[in-house]
């Protein structure tokens, strides 16, 4: 059954809610009338990848919906424990008509028209090996429902076996007898879609394969959506989703809780701790962070730091704040706020009594640095001669990005390495811009400790390098306004004015066990090898000549990574006295010997850095990319101004030149603009250029302007704006 929703006749499901388990219960099974999402996700679901947004069809109504972004091969949804799942056998039967019904409102972006594998999906548990891959029960979203309109679906769940489902589609029971019930037309869209495992045994495991299994309804690990393609698409929205009987009242799941109060904030050894006292009437908590005072958690300059469940052991959240560059680290004020959610995930966004701030000096991460011509000559010479070496990277000026047990996050593989010898790395990244051509290049050198090497063969020619020992580099070649925020690329990898890239460097091994080269891939360009780039690899050896890992050296021309039809901009690297902060993460894969990788760790410790990074730039961190002269020393930090100022120009009046001074107490993107007396812009002296804390002078030449009154305005990010006047006399 379905009904198309129109703007003039939007109806909401009115259904009574029964069978709700109290917040203290451990969810081990899903029973009839289980609510997944109304205005928020049921807090008994351990994790959700939904972005809760206002209903785009009626944004003023206050109705909230779950938005799932498109991604290549992505499976977003509501997630349970991957190793055990939850028992859903009470929802399905051996024959059609014996199971429950899935109810939901569904909106599908028209960009998904014609795309394969756009589905509602149940996935069963996995033991993390190729012997027990996650199998799928999939409901293909009909083509007629992919038109950007809301539909109300009531979908009967399939019978428990492939044989019963296939028989039901032709009106028969599994034993061949006639069915006693009429088959709903929506049943035709169900299938048991098998499983997929990459690596040496990669492929789809469907009927007839030796690893084929019936779907395990007693161990469902995820319910959500699937974009089983890499050909593009758009988001899918879901609302009022539950499994159960018709006619139940969902209003119990719509009311927000009381506002949050009583938040505390402490700081020790670079870690800020946000704490509060738990109240049993709350179903969970959201903790937000910003560089600016928080009054509206929906603001673009506020980031979700993390969530804390109703059944957490402690009601606090630690935030290890690290700046991407020393210039951004001194005397930094960080703002926090906490909101409460109901037992059904409905948030009360009032933070008037739950906002706090703290000011401190931050630690700073290493950064991408500018190389000079002599250094590049050495590095490029080594590349051309096949010498994998860090020679040429100025170790006396710049530290490597260290990824080890003290500085890493486990990502798509939840279990981290046992020791640093099992997997850890140091990586140097530098850039160089040719003064004559204006073209820029990036150079990467990584030393990876790995006690069991497993690399693809020399004739390897596919994109599954992530299943082997390999290095992955995520870079967004555009500015990120705040290093505390995620970027706004909700729908996966983007191109054009803000292009995202995922690169992979995969060493290759010949039959004799020697390294036979390396592939450098841009993975979101049909896995095409970067023929304009270059990479080489070699083993890391200890003092006795034993192999303890591998090292790679790579060259990336920034004008050579755009797809022919992408419209990507070419990244403008910072000048020697400039700084930019860009989306970034660095990830290392480790396969010790099997068909799938054992570990995967990422460099960034940012709260935003998370699994599914390969498909979602929101799950990256940030890195600074700084000119050679933009290096803040300890003595410079001591001289940082205490306030933002815009000085009066001198001399004034003037002809034709004057000096404008300003000072910054924190690093900010600065714009300095000159206007005539009518408010019309006549010159931009500084355009969105990031300056370190300190005092600065800018020369303004009024040649070509007539005598009269002019205004000049300083915009320092969102932190400071001031306008002064000056007089030109000729």
HUKA-V537806 format. One record per backbone hydrogen bond with DSSP energy under -1.0 kcal/mol. CO is the residue of the C=O (numbers start at 1). NH is the residue of the N-H. If there is no record, write none. Layout:
{{CO;NH} {CO;NH}}
This chain:
{{1;154} {3;152} {6;9} {15;249} {22;25} {28;87} {34;243} {36;42} {37;241} {40;38} {42;45} {47;79} {51;67} {53;65} {55;58} {58;61} {63;55} {65;53} {66;238} {67;51} {68;236} {71;74} {74;227} {76;225} {77;49} {78;223} {79;47} {81;85} {82;126} {86;220} {87;30} {88;91} {91;100} {93;160} {95;98} {100;157} {101;244} {102;155} {103;242} {104;153} {105;239} {106;151} {107;237} {108;148} {109;112} {110;113} {112;115} {117;228} {118;141} {119;226} {120;139} {121;224} {122;137} {123;221} {123;222} {129;132} {135;124} {136;193} {137;122} {138;191} {139;120} {142;145} {143;146} {150;5} {151;106} {153;104} {155;102} {161;165} {162;166} {163;167} {164;168} {165;169} {167;170} {167;172} {168;171} {171;179} {173;176} {177;173} {184;187} {185;188} {186;189} {187;190} {189;140} {191;138} {194;136} {195;205} {197;203} {199;202} {203;197} {205;195} {206;209} {209;212} {215;217} {216;219} {217;88} {219;125} {220;86} {221;80} {222;123} {223;78} {224;121} {226;119} {227;229} {229;73} {235;109} {236;68} {237;107} {238;66} {239;105} {241;36} {241;37} {242;103} {243;33} {243;34} {248;16} {250;253} {251;254} {264;275} {266;273} {268;271} {270;321} {271;268} {272;319} {273;266} {274;317} {275;264} {279;282} {284;341} {285;308} {286;339} {287;305} {287;306} {288;337} {289;303} {290;335} {296;299} {299;302} {303;289} {306;287} {308;285} {309;312} {314;316} {315;276} {317;274} {319;272} {319;321} {323;365} {325;328} {326;329} {329;362} {332;360} {334;358} {335;290} {336;356} {337;288} {339;286} {340;348} {341;283} {342;345} {343;43} {346;342} {351;354} {354;338} {356;336} {358;334} {360;332} {363;323} {368;626} {369;431} {372;376} {373;377} {374;378} {375;379} {376;380} {377;381} {378;382} {379;383} {380;384} {381;385} {382;387} {383;386} {387;389} {390;393} {393;395} {394;397} {394;398} {401;427} {403;425} {404;407} {409;602} {419;423} {424;449} {425;403} {426;447} {427;401} {428;445} {429;369} {430;443} {431;371} {432;441} {434;438} {439;434} {440;558} {441;432} {442;556} {443;430} {444;554} {445;428} {446;552} {447;426} {448;550} {449;424} {454;469} {456;509} {457;460} {464;467} {465;468} {470;589} {471;505} {472;587} {473;503} {474;585} {475;501} {476;478} {488;490} {494;500} {496;569} {499;477} {501;475} {502;523} {503;473} {504;521} {505;471} {506;519} {508;516} {509;458} {510;513} {514;510} {517;508} {519;506} {520;530} {521;504} {522;525} {525;528} {528;522} {529;531} {530;533} {534;555} {536;553} {538;551} {540;548} {542;545} {546;542} {548;450} {549;540} {550;448} {551;538} {552;446} {553;536} {554;444} {555;534} {556;442} {557;560} {563;566} {575;578} {576;629} {578;627} {580;625} {581;480} {582;623} {583;476} {584;621} {585;474} {586;603} {587;472} {588;601} {589;470} {590;598} {590;599} {599;590} {600;411} {601;588} {602;409} {606;609} {612;615} {616;619} {617;620} {619;610} {621;584} {623;582} {624;368} {625;580} {627;630} {629;631} {633;637} {634;638} {637;640} {645;663} {650;659} {654;729} {656;702} {658;700} {659;650} {660;698} {661;647} {662;696} {663;645} {664;694} {668;691} {669;717} {670;689} {671;715} {672;685} {672;686} {673;713} {674;682} {674;683} {675;711} {676;679} {680;676} {683;674} {686;672} {689;670} {691;668} {694;664} {696;662} {698;660} {700;658} {702;705} {708;728} {710;726} {711;675} {712;724} {713;673} {714;722} {715;671} {716;719} {716;720} {720;716} {722;714} {724;712} {726;710} {727;654} {728;708}}
